[in-house]
Amino acid sequence: MHMSVREIHVSSEPDSSYFLRVDWRGRDLGSGFQLLLTDGQDAWRGEVSEAAVSDEAEELEMQKEKYVQDLRQALTDTNSSVTYSFSLTPSPPNCSSTITLAYEKVQKDISFRLGSVSLNVVPEPAEAVRGLLTHSLERGNTLERHNQALDEENQRLRQEQQRITAELKRYAAGKEALEAELYSRFVLVLNEKKAKIRSLQETVTDLQEARSSEGKKKGNSGKLDQTADQEEAAEEDEYGGSTDEEPGEEQTNPALAQPTQDSFTPSPLDDSLNDITDVAPCRKRRLRHLGAPEAEVKRPHPQTSQKKRLVLQT
């Protein structure tokens, strides 16, 4: 069974205060509840059934869940933002009579009745007051134990927070030290890499300069070789022209120097002399140029020379 105790003020008696105890079974007040009202001297008790709760919700044209929520706030909740008012009939109540407790909801200066319950006087109010005080003490002890548990939990969380804060500070200091060490190492490695890059650039520059100087030397040697080749070619042309002209002169001179008929008679001795005359310049040029390619020498064919001589005789 669930139990709740709260202090209420009756609108007809603003200076007086009453204590209202609510007991219910089930999940909420929708299954019915019991009320105990006392002013410290007298006590009244009443009960509201589940059917009565449903009838009140239908009369107000509200959903039962919404009506039960407003009913719980009115009878048990002391910290609600909505204002609820209570009234007693008759007021002030008579210790030997039955009274009616009505509860209303106030919104924007407009109030509507949530319900009412008839309370009968308790023959032994001291027992009811004692039960109320006992419940209040138990509830106070429960709340105190809960608060103590919360305080212990807060203390533990505070210690955990302090430990975590110290760990974070230690980690932050270690992180900064590690960053400084890594930065110093990185600077050393970076400087070494820069020095190596400069060394490689200097090596590449030296190699380029050496290659350019070798290229110039090769260019000069090539020019010298070309000049020597040109000189040899000029000499070869000079000797080749003199040797090529000799056979022509020897072919034309006999025709002009021997006008008689006997001189035109072919002779093997003349052919042999012509061969020797034609070959000698080629040998001379070959020996002089030490392996230079031999120029082709045009030797007169014996039959051709004989035909020319016969023509001259005729």
Residue pairs with C-beta under 8 A, 6 or more apart in sequence:
1 23
1 24
1 25
2 23
2 24
2 25
3 21
3 22
3 23
3 135
3 139
4 21
4 22
4 75
4 76
5 19
5 20
5 21
5 22
5 132
5 135
5 136
5 139
6 19
6 20
6 22
6 75
6 76
6 77
6 78
7 17
7 18
7 19
7 20
7 78
8 17
8 18
8 19
8 20
8 86
9 16
9 17
9 18
9 86
10 16
10 18
10 86
10 87
10 88
10 91
11 85
11 86
11 87
12 87
12 88
12 91
12 92
13 88
13 91
13 92
16 39
16 92
17 39
18 37
18 38
18 39
18 86
19 37
19 38
19 39
19 40
19 132
20 35
20 36
20 37
20 75
21 35
21 36
21 37
21 38
21 132
21 135
22 29
22 33
22 34
22 35
22 75
22 76
23 33
23 34
23 36
24 31
24 32
24 33
24 34
25 31
25 32
26 32
28 68
28 72
29 53
29 68
29 71
29 72
29 75
30 50
30 53
30 64
30 65
30 68
31 50
32 47
32 48
32 49
32 50
32 52
32 53
33 47
33 48
33 75
34 45
34 46
34 47
34 48
35 45
35 46
35 47
35 48
35 75
35 101
35 117
35 119
36 43
36 44
36 45
36 122
36 128
36 132
37 43
37 44
37 45
37 46
37 99
37 101
37 119
38 44
38 125
38 128
38 129
38 132
40 129
41 95
41 125
42 93
42 95
42 121
42 122
42 125
43 121
43 122
43 125
43 128
43 129
44 93
44 98
44 99
44 101
44 119
44 120
44 121
44 122
45 119
45 120
45 122
45 128
46 101
46 117
46 118
46 119
46 120
47 117
48 115
48 117
52 115
53 64
53 67
53 68
53 71
53 115
54 64
56 67
56 114
56 115
57 63
57 64
57 67
57 68
60 67
60 112
60 114
62 70
67 114
70 82
70 105
70 114
71 103
71 114
71 115
73 80
73 82
73 84
74 80
74 84
74 103
74 105
74 114
75 103
82 105
82 106
82 107
83 105
83 106
83 107
84 103
84 104
84 105
84 106
84 114
85 103
85 104
85 106
85 111
86 101
86 102
86 103
86 104
87 101
87 102
87 104
88 99
88 100
88 101
88 102
89 99
89 100
89 102
90 97
90 99
93 99
95 121
96 121
97 121
98 118
98 119
98 120
98 121
99 118
99 119
100 116
100 117
100 118
100 119
101 116
101 117
101 119
102 113
102 115
102 116
103 113
103 114
103 115
103 116
104 111
104 112
104 113
104 114
105 111
105 112
105 114
122 128
232 289
232 292
235 289
236 285
236 289
236 292
239 281
239 284
239 285
239 288
239 289
240 285
240 295
242 281
243 281
243 282
243 284
243 285
243 295
243 297
244 295
244 298
246 277
246 278
246 281
247 277
247 278
247 297
247 298
247 299
247 300
250 274
250 277
251 300
254 263
255 308
255 312
258 264
261 313
264 309
264 310
264 312
264 313
265 309
266 302
266 305
266 306
266 309
270 305
271 302
271 305
274 299
274 300
274 305
275 299
278 297
278 298
278 299
278 300
279 297
279 299
281 297
282 294
282 295
282 297
285 292
285 294
285 295
286 292
286 294
